[in-house]
Amino acid sequence: MSEQRPRRKNILRVAKAALMRKRTVATVYILLRILVIATMVAQFFNGDYESVFLCALTLLLFLLPTIFERALKIDLPNTMEIIILLFIFAAEILGEIRSFYTTFQGWDTILHTLNGFLCAAIGFALVDMLNRDDKFSLSLSPVFMAIVAFCFSMTIGVLWEFFECFMDQFFFLDMQKDAVVQNISSVMLDPTGKNNPVLIRDIVDTIVVTADGQEISLGLGGYLDVGILDTMKDLFVNFIGAVVFSVIGYFYVKSRGKGRFASRFIPQVVEVQPEDLDPREPMVWKRGKKPEEKGGGEE
């Protein structure tokens, strides 16, 4: 345990040092960090210790992009790294603490769409890592890379919905936001017990009866749907984000990496991180695939 603590401190120290070499990203990081710390102090004096913990978690999440850069030997474009930082701030501080999820109806939709877009970009980087690895002799087509990026993004989206469902079932957090509907159809309402859906239209109120006989009118103007519509909406907008970037990535690979827009979001594989270079030696860190071994390339 005593050896692990210095190692963790070293990882965080190196991550911060690596982050500071990108001036634009560092500026955004410092501004967001100040806002999070100010929010943490305010919530502490308000006695909201759950939000204090959430702020501390956000500060840690801010370092994840740089930690992943070093662990996976990739270099995140400045644009993508800034969007990731803003995404974390928008989801945790604005969404959870400032209640933007309930105040602004489309806030959750925007974040899920952006998540699908960013995860597709990460999918491209993972495929590029396989192309770089000597253990794999791959020459993947642009179509295949687009499909892999799309599938990776959708998988992350599904896993997140699993997480939301788990938290709702065991901790009653209502992460899968409910919706009010006026029409329902269910086979459980079939008096014969068969697989015949029974339709109820024009629902204007729902009354809940508790075990002690108390009747509670929800007063929502309809029937309370429990999360399924929110889940389907989140997966659909994640699908849109994944498709958009997969198409962009396809043309990026097709044009041999000449697309300026896509290059701002696709992480580049590197052999050495810039901050690890010896300034006395020439620049040796490389982007993209390793050059083919002698005798293995085409004439």
C-alpha positions as CSV (number, residue, x, y, z in Angstrom):
1,M,0.0,0.0,0.0
2,S,2.9,2.4,0.8
3,E,4.4,1.9,-2.6
4,Q,1.0,2.4,-4.4
5,R,0.4,5.9,-2.9
6,P,3.6,7.5,-4.3
7,R,2.9,5.8,-7.6
8,R,-0.6,7.3,-7.7
9,K,0.8,10.8,-6.8
10,N,3.4,10.4,-9.5
11,I,0.7,9.6,-12.1
12,L,-1.3,12.6,-11.1
13,R,1.8,14.8,-11.1
14,V,2.9,13.7,-14.6
15,A,-0.7,14.0,-15.9
16,K,-0.8,17.7,-14.7
17,A,2.6,18.4,-16.2
18,A,1.5,16.9,-19.5
19,L,-1.7,18.9,-19.5
20,M,0.2,22.1,-19.0
21,R,2.2,21.7,-22.2
22,K,-1.0,22.4,-24.2
23,R,-1.6,26.1,-23.5
24,T,-5.1,26.4,-24.8
25,V,-6.2,23.2,-23.1
26,A,-4.5,24.2,-19.9
27,T,-6.3,27.6,-19.9
28,V,-9.7,25.9,-20.2
29,Y,-8.7,23.3,-17.6
30,I,-7.7,26.0,-15.1
31,L,-10.8,28.0,-15.6
32,L,-13.1,25.0,-15.2
33,R,-11.1,23.9,-12.2
34,I,-11.6,27.3,-10.5
35,L,-15.4,27.1,-11.2
36,V,-15.5,23.5,-9.7
37,I,-13.6,24.5,-6.6
38,A,-15.8,27.6,-6.1
39,T,-18.9,25.3,-6.4
40,M,-17.3,22.8,-4.0
41,V,-16.8,25.5,-1.4
42,A,-20.3,26.9,-1.8
43,Q,-21.8,23.4,-1.5
44,F,-19.7,22.7,1.6
45,F,-21.1,25.8,3.4
46,N,-24.6,24.8,2.2
47,G,-24.2,21.4,3.9
48,D,-24.6,19.5,0.6
49,Y,-21.7,17.0,1.1
50,E,-22.9,14.8,-1.8
51,S,-22.3,17.7,-4.2
52,V,-18.9,18.3,-2.6
53,F,-18.0,14.7,-3.4
54,L,-19.3,15.2,-6.9
55,C,-17.0,18.2,-7.3
56,A,-14.0,16.3,-6.1
57,L,-14.8,13.5,-8.5
58,T,-15.1,16.1,-11.3
59,L,-11.6,17.4,-10.6
60,L,-10.3,13.9,-10.9
61,L,-12.2,13.2,-14.1
62,F,-10.5,16.3,-15.6
63,L,-7.2,14.5,-15.5
64,L,-8.5,11.3,-17.2
65,P,-7.9,12.4,-20.8
66,T,-4.2,13.1,-20.0
67,I,-3.9,9.8,-18.0
68,F,-5.3,7.9,-21.0
69,E,-2.9,9.7,-23.3
70,R,0.1,8.3,-21.4
71,A,-1.4,4.9,-20.8
72,L,-2.5,4.3,-24.4
73,K,0.4,6.2,-26.0
74,I,-1.9,8.6,-27.9
75,D,-2.0,12.3,-28.3
76,L,-5.5,13.9,-28.1
77,P,-6.1,16.9,-30.4
78,N,-6.6,20.1,-28.5
79,T,-10.2,20.5,-29.8
80,M,-11.2,17.0,-28.6
81,E,-9.6,17.4,-25.2
82,I,-11.3,20.7,-24.6
83,I,-14.7,19.2,-25.6
84,I,-14.1,16.4,-23.2
85,L,-13.4,18.8,-20.3
86,L,-16.5,20.8,-21.2
87,F,-18.5,17.6,-21.4
88,I,-17.5,16.5,-17.9
89,F,-18.3,20.0,-16.5
90,A,-21.6,20.1,-18.3
91,A,-22.6,16.7,-17.1
92,E,-21.5,16.8,-13.5
93,I,-21.6,20.4,-12.4
94,L,-24.2,22.0,-14.6
95,G,-26.3,18.8,-15.1
96,E,-26.3,17.3,-11.6
97,I,-25.5,20.2,-9.2
98,R,-27.1,23.1,-11.1
99,S,-30.0,20.8,-12.2
100,F,-29.7,21.6,-15.9
101,Y,-31.1,18.1,-16.7
102,T,-34.5,19.2,-15.3
103,T,-34.2,22.9,-16.1
104,F,-33.3,22.6,-19.8
105,Q,-35.3,19.8,-21.4
106,G,-32.7,19.1,-24.2
107,W,-29.6,19.1,-22.0
108,D,-29.4,15.3,-21.6
109,T,-30.1,14.9,-25.3
110,I,-27.3,17.2,-26.3
111,L,-24.8,15.4,-24.0
112,H,-25.7,11.9,-25.2
113,T,-25.4,13.0,-28.9
114,L,-22.0,14.5,-28.1
115,N,-21.0,11.3,-26.3
116,G,-21.8,9.2,-29.4
117,F,-19.7,11.5,-31.5
118,L,-16.7,11.5,-29.2
119,C,-16.8,7.7,-28.6
120,A,-16.8,7.1,-32.3
121,A,-13.6,9.2,-32.5
122,I,-12.1,7.1,-29.7
123,G,-13.1,4.0,-31.6
124,F,-11.0,5.2,-34.6
125,A,-8.0,5.7,-32.3
126,L,-8.3,2.1,-31.0
127,V,-8.3,0.7,-34.5
128,D,-5.3,2.8,-35.3
129,M,-3.5,1.3,-32.2
130,L,-4.1,-2.2,-33.6
131,N,-2.7,-1.1,-36.9
132,R,0.4,0.1,-35.1
133,D,1.0,-2.9,-32.9
134,D,3.6,-5.4,-34.3
135,K,1.5,-8.3,-33.1
136,F,-1.2,-7.5,-35.6
137,S,-0.6,-7.2,-39.3
138,L,-3.8,-5.3,-40.2
139,S,-4.6,-3.2,-43.2
140,L,-8.2,-2.1,-42.5
141,S,-10.4,-0.5,-45.1
142,P,-12.1,2.8,-44.3
143,V,-15.5,1.1,-44.3
144,F,-14.4,-1.4,-41.7
145,M,-12.8,1.3,-39.5
146,A,-16.1,3.3,-39.7
147,I,-18.1,0.3,-38.7
148,V,-15.8,-0.5,-35.7
149,A,-16.0,3.1,-34.6
150,F,-19.8,3.1,-34.8
151,C,-20.1,-0.2,-32.9
152,F,-17.7,1.0,-30.2
153,S,-19.7,4.2,-29.7
154,M,-23.0,2.3,-29.5
155,T,-21.5,-0.2,-27.0
156,I,-20.4,2.6,-24.7
157,G,-23.9,4.0,-25.0
158,V,-25.5,0.7,-24.0
159,L,-23.2,0.1,-21.1
160,W,-24.0,3.6,-19.8
161,E,-27.7,2.8,-19.9
162,F,-27.0,-0.4,-18.0
163,F,-25.3,1.7,-15.4
164,E,-28.2,4.2,-15.2
165,C,-30.7,1.3,-14.8
166,F,-28.6,-0.3,-12.0
167,M,-28.4,3.0,-10.1
168,D,-32.1,3.5,-10.4
169,Q,-33.0,0.0,-9.3
170,F,-30.7,-0.1,-6.3
171,F,-30.3,3.5,-5.2
172,F,-33.5,5.1,-6.6
173,L,-31.6,8.0,-8.3
174,D,-33.9,8.3,-11.3
175,M,-31.0,8.7,-13.7
176,Q,-33.4,7.3,-16.4
177,K,-35.7,10.2,-16.4
178,D,-39.4,9.3,-16.5
179,A,-41.9,10.6,-19.0
180,V,-45.7,11.3,-18.9
181,V,-47.7,9.5,-21.5
182,Q,-51.5,9.7,-22.2
183,N,-51.9,6.3,-23.9
184,I,-50.6,2.9,-22.7
185,S,-50.9,-0.7,-24.1
186,S,-50.1,-3.8,-22.0
187,V,-50.8,-7.5,-22.2
188,M,-50.8,-7.5,-18.4
189,L,-54.2,-5.8,-18.5
190,D,-55.8,-8.7,-20.6
191,P,-58.4,-10.2,-18.3
192,T,-58.0,-13.6,-20.1
193,G,-54.3,-13.8,-19.3
194,K,-53.4,-14.2,-22.9
195,N,-51.0,-12.3,-25.0
196,N,-53.5,-9.6,-26.1
197,P,-52.5,-6.0,-25.5
198,V,-55.2,-3.9,-23.9
199,L,-55.1,-0.2,-24.9
200,I,-56.1,2.7,-22.6
201,R,-56.3,6.1,-24.2
202,D,-56.6,9.7,-23.0
203,I,-55.2,9.2,-19.5
204,V,-55.4,12.4,-17.6
205,D,-54.2,11.2,-14.1
206,T,-52.6,8.3,-12.3
207,I,-53.6,7.2,-8.8
208,V,-51.1,5.2,-6.7
209,V,-52.5,3.0,-3.9
210,T,-50.0,2.2,-1.1
211,A,-50.0,-0.9,1.1
212,D,-51.8,1.0,3.9
213,G,-54.6,1.9,1.6
214,Q,-53.6,5.5,1.0
215,E,-54.5,6.8,-2.5
216,I,-52.1,9.3,-4.0
217,S,-52.9,11.2,-7.1
218,L,-49.8,12.0,-9.1
219,G,-51.4,14.9,-10.8
220,L,-49.0,14.7,-13.8
221,G,-51.7,14.8,-16.5
222,G,-51.2,11.2,-17.6
223,Y,-49.5,7.9,-16.9
224,L,-45.9,7.8,-15.5
225,D,-43.6,6.0,-17.9
226,V,-40.6,4.6,-16.0
227,G,-37.5,5.4,-17.9
228,I,-37.9,3.4,-21.1
229,L,-38.6,6.3,-23.4
230,D,-35.6,8.2,-22.0
231,T,-33.4,5.2,-22.6
232,M,-34.6,4.8,-26.2
233,K,-34.1,8.6,-26.8
234,D,-30.6,8.4,-25.4
235,L,-29.6,5.5,-27.5
236,F,-31.1,7.1,-30.6
237,V,-29.2,10.4,-30.2
238,N,-26.1,8.4,-29.4
239,F,-26.7,6.5,-32.7
240,I,-26.9,9.8,-34.5
241,G,-23.6,11.1,-33.1
242,A,-21.9,7.8,-33.9
243,V,-23.2,7.8,-37.5
244,V,-22.1,11.4,-38.1
245,F,-18.5,10.9,-36.9
246,S,-18.2,7.4,-38.5
247,V,-19.1,9.1,-41.9
248,I,-16.6,11.9,-41.2
249,G,-14.0,9.3,-40.2
250,Y,-14.6,7.3,-43.3
251,F,-13.8,10.2,-45.6
252,Y,-10.8,11.1,-43.4
253,V,-9.3,7.6,-43.9
254,K,-10.3,7.6,-47.5
255,S,-8.4,10.9,-48.1
256,R,-5.4,9.5,-46.2
257,G,-5.8,11.8,-43.2
258,K,-6.2,15.1,-45.1
259,G,-9.5,16.1,-43.5
260,R,-8.8,19.0,-41.2
261,F,-12.1,18.8,-39.3
262,A,-11.8,15.1,-38.5
263,S,-8.2,15.4,-37.4
264,R,-9.3,17.7,-34.6
265,F,-11.2,14.8,-33.0
266,I,-9.2,11.7,-33.9
267,P,-6.4,10.9,-31.4
268,Q,-3.0,10.2,-32.9
269,V,-0.9,7.2,-31.9
270,V,2.6,8.3,-30.7
271,E,5.7,6.4,-29.6
272,V,6.9,9.0,-27.1
273,Q,4.9,11.7,-25.3
274,P,6.4,15.2,-26.1
275,E,7.1,15.9,-22.4
276,D,9.2,12.8,-22.1
277,L,11.6,13.8,-24.9
278,D,15.2,14.8,-24.1
279,P,15.5,18.4,-25.5
280,R,19.1,17.6,-26.3
281,E,18.1,14.9,-28.8
282,P,16.2,15.4,-32.1
283,M,12.5,15.0,-32.4
284,V,11.8,11.3,-32.6
285,W,8.2,10.8,-31.6
286,K,6.0,9.6,-34.4
287,R,2.4,9.9,-35.3
288,G,0.3,7.1,-36.8
289,K,1.6,3.7,-37.9
290,K,5.1,2.5,-37.6
291,P,7.0,2.4,-40.8
292,E,7.1,-1.1,-42.3
293,E,10.1,-3.2,-41.6
294,K,12.9,-3.4,-44.1
295,G,12.0,-5.8,-46.8
296,G,8.3,-5.9,-45.9
297,G,7.2,-2.8,-47.7
298,E,6.0,-2.3,-51.2
299,E,8.4,-1.0,-53.9
